[in-house]
Amino acid sequence: MSTNPVSAILLFAHGARDPSWAEPFRRIAARLGHRQSGLRVELAFLEIMQPDLASAVAGLAGEGIGYITVIPLFLAQGGHLKQDLPRLLADIRSRHPALRIDVTSAIGDSEDLTDAIADWAFAQHLSRSG
């Protein structure tokens, strides 16, 4: 019996020139990977940083992953998610027709996340205001 995972989570972030910018996303990936033994979690970027989305998907497909959930780590559904991501995915799907790829909404669409950010911001204010 193979111990290789058949599915993966692929976190998709924007990318930046400063390598330390990606650190919060790397921590998210690490935390996800610790949630379930054998869960494959990768991080890919739209631009500037590596791996890009196509390279990350190709690597996972090459390892026998058959299903990928792409999770956009964007706070809003802007042009990158409305135009760029569908274009990228169309190209990736044409290169890997047997691979199932699902995409979630942007993390900013999550009420749980926006509530957590609001709670954090309020706590920051309270801790500084007296």
TORKOL-4160 file (C-alpha; in steps of 0.2 Angstrom, whole numbers, padded with zeros to 4 digits, m for minus):
130
<pt num="1" X="0000" Y="0000" Z="0000"/>
<pt num="2" X="0007" Y="0017" Z="m0005"/>
<pt num="3" X="0009" Y="0030" Z="0009"/>
<pt num="4" X="0009" Y="0045" Z="m0004"/>
<pt num="5" X="m0006" Y="0056" Z="m0003"/>
<pt num="6" X="m0018" Y="0056" Z="m0017"/>
<pt num="7" X="m0024" Y="0074" Z="m0014"/>
<pt num="8" X="m0016" Y="0091" Z="m0009"/>
<pt num="9" X="m0019" Y="0108" Z="m0004"/>
<pt num="10" X="m0011" Y="0121" Z="m0014"/>
<pt num="11" X="m0011" Y="0138" Z="m0006"/>
<pt num="12" X="m0010" Y="0152" Z="m0019"/>
<pt num="13" X="m0003" Y="0169" Z="m0014"/>
<pt num="14" X="0002" Y="0185" Z="m0024"/>
<pt num="15" X="0021" Y="0185" Z="m0021"/>
<pt num="16" X="0033" Y="0200" Z="m0017"/>
<pt num="17" X="0051" Y="0205" Z="m0020"/>
<pt num="18" X="0055" Y="0204" Z="m0001"/>
<pt num="19" X="0057" Y="0185" Z="0003"/>
<pt num="20" X="0051" Y="0188" Z="0021"/>
<pt num="21" X="0034" Y="0193" Z="0014"/>
<pt num="22" X="0029" Y="0175" Z="0012"/>
<pt num="23" X="0033" Y="0170" Z="0030"/>
<pt num="24" X="0015" Y="0171" Z="0036"/>
<pt num="25" X="0009" Y="0160" Z="0021"/>
<pt num="26" X="0023" Y="0147" Z="0025"/>
<pt num="27" X="0017" Y="0147" Z="0043"/>
<pt num="28" X="m0001" Y="0143" Z="0037"/>
<pt num="29" X="0006" Y="0129" Z="0026"/>
<pt num="30" X="0016" Y="0122" Z="0040"/>
<pt num="31" X="0001" Y="0122" Z="0052"/>
<pt num="32" X="m0010" Y="0114" Z="0039"/>
<pt num="33" X="0003" Y="0101" Z="0036"/>
<pt num="34" X="0003" Y="0097" Z="0055"/>
<pt num="35" X="m0016" Y="0095" Z="0056"/>
<pt num="36" X="m0017" Y="0078" Z="0047"/>
<pt num="37" X="m0003" Y="0066" Z="0045"/>
<pt num="38" X="0001" Y="0064" Z="0027"/>
<pt num="39" X="m0008" Y="0079" Z="0021"/>
<pt num="40" X="0001" Y="0087" Z="0007"/>
<pt num="41" X="0002" Y="0106" Z="0007"/>
<pt num="42" X="0011" Y="0117" Z="m0005"/>
<pt num="43" X="0012" Y="0136" Z="m0007"/>
<pt num="44" X="0013" Y="0144" Z="m0025"/>
<pt num="45" X="0013" Y="0162" Z="m0030"/>
<pt num="46" X="0005" Y="0172" Z="m0044"/>
<pt num="47" X="0021" Y="0182" Z="m0048"/>
<pt num="48" X="0039" Y="0187" Z="m0042"/>
<pt num="49" X="0041" Y="0172" Z="m0030"/>
<pt num="50" X="0043" Y="0153" Z="m0034"/>
<pt num="51" X="0036" Y="0141" Z="m0037"/>
<pt num="52" X="0022" Y="0148" Z="m0048"/>
<pt num="53" X="0005" Y="0140" Z="m0049"/>
<pt num="54" X="0009" Y="0130" Z="m0065"/>
<pt num="55" X="0026" Y="0123" Z="m0058"/>
<pt num="56" X="0018" Y="0118" Z="m0041"/>
<pt num="57" X="0004" Y="0109" Z="m0050"/>
<pt num="58" X="0016" Y="0100" Z="m0061"/>
<pt num="59" X="0026" Y="0095" Z="m0047"/>
<pt num="60" X="0011" Y="0088" Z="m0037"/>
<pt num="61" X="0005" Y="0079" Z="m0053"/>
<pt num="62" X="0022" Y="0072" Z="m0056"/>
<pt num="63" X="0021" Y="0064" Z="m0039"/>
<pt num="64" X="0005" Y="0056" Z="m0042"/>
<pt num="65" X="m0007" Y="0068" Z="m0034"/>
<pt num="66" X="m0024" Y="0066" Z="m0042"/>
<pt num="67" X="m0034" Y="0080" Z="m0034"/>
<pt num="68" X="m0029" Y="0098" Z="m0029"/>
<pt num="69" X="m0038" Y="0111" Z="m0019"/>
<pt num="70" X="m0032" Y="0128" Z="m0023"/>
<pt num="71" X="m0035" Y="0140" Z="m0009"/>
<pt num="72" X="m0032" Y="0159" Z="m0014"/>
<pt num="73" X="m0024" Y="0168" Z="0000"/>
<pt num="74" X="m0031" Y="0185" Z="m0006"/>
<pt num="75" X="m0043" Y="0196" Z="0004"/>
<pt num="76" X="m0054" Y="0201" Z="m0010"/>
<pt num="77" X="m0060" Y="0195" Z="m0027"/>
<pt num="78" X="m0050" Y="0207" Z="m0038"/>
<pt num="79" X="m0043" Y="0206" Z="m0055"/>
<pt num="80" X="m0030" Y="0192" Z="m0051"/>
<pt num="81" X="m0044" Y="0180" Z="m0045"/>
<pt num="82" X="m0057" Y="0186" Z="m0058"/>
<pt num="83" X="m0045" Y="0186" Z="m0073"/>
<pt num="84" X="m0028" Y="0179" Z="m0070"/>
<pt num="85" X="m0032" Y="0164" Z="m0060"/>
<pt num="86" X="m0045" Y="0157" Z="m0072"/>
<pt num="87" X="m0033" Y="0159" Z="m0087"/>
<pt num="88" X="m0019" Y="0151" Z="m0077"/>
<pt num="89" X="m0030" Y="0136" Z="m0072"/>
<pt num="90" X="m0036" Y="0134" Z="m0090"/>
<pt num="91" X="m0018" Y="0132" Z="m0096"/>
<pt num="92" X="m0014" Y="0120" Z="m0081"/>
<pt num="93" X="m0029" Y="0109" Z="m0084"/>
<pt num="94" X="m0025" Y="0108" Z="m0103"/>
<pt num="95" X="m0008" Y="0101" Z="m0098"/>
<pt num="96" X="m0015" Y="0090" Z="m0084"/>
<pt num="97" X="m0032" Y="0084" Z="m0090"/>
<pt num="98" X="m0033" Y="0069" Z="m0078"/>
<pt num="99" X="m0030" Y="0080" Z="m0063"/>
<pt num="100" X="m0045" Y="0086" Z="m0053"/>
<pt num="101" X="m0042" Y="0104" Z="m0047"/>
<pt num="102" X="m0055" Y="0113" Z="m0037"/>
<pt num="103" X="m0053" Y="0132" Z="m0032"/>
<pt num="104" X="m0061" Y="0139" Z="m0016"/>
<pt num="105" X="m0066" Y="0157" Z="m0014"/>
<pt num="106" X="m0053" Y="0170" Z="m0008"/>
<pt num="107" X="m0050" Y="0169" Z="0011"/>
<pt num="108" X="m0057" Y="0186" Z="0013"/>
<pt num="109" X="m0074" Y="0180" Z="0008"/>
<pt num="110" X="m0074" Y="0169" Z="0024"/>
<pt num="111" X="m0085" Y="0177" Z="0037"/>
<pt num="112" X="m0075" Y="0167" Z="0050"/>
<pt num="113" X="m0059" Y="0175" Z="0044"/>
<pt num="114" X="m0066" Y="0193" Z="0043"/>
<pt num="115" X="m0073" Y="0191" Z="0061"/>
<pt num="116" X="m0056" Y="0185" Z="0067"/>
<pt num="117" X="m0047" Y="0200" Z="0059"/>
<pt num="118" X="m0060" Y="0212" Z="0067"/>
<pt num="119" X="m0058" Y="0203" Z="0084"/>
<pt num="120" X="m0039" Y="0205" Z="0083"/>
<pt num="121" X="m0040" Y="0223" Z="0078"/>
<pt num="122" X="m0052" Y="0227" Z="0092"/>
<pt num="123" X="m0040" Y="0218" Z="0104"/>
<pt num="124" X="m0025" Y="0228" Z="0098"/>
<pt num="125" X="m0035" Y="0244" Z="0100"/>
<pt num="126" X="m0040" Y="0239" Z="0118"/>
<pt num="127" X="m0022" Y="0234" Z="0123"/>
<pt num="128" X="m0016" Y="0251" Z="0117"/>
<pt num="129" X="m0029" Y="0263" Z="0123"/>
<pt num="130" X="m0029" Y="0260" Z="0141"/>
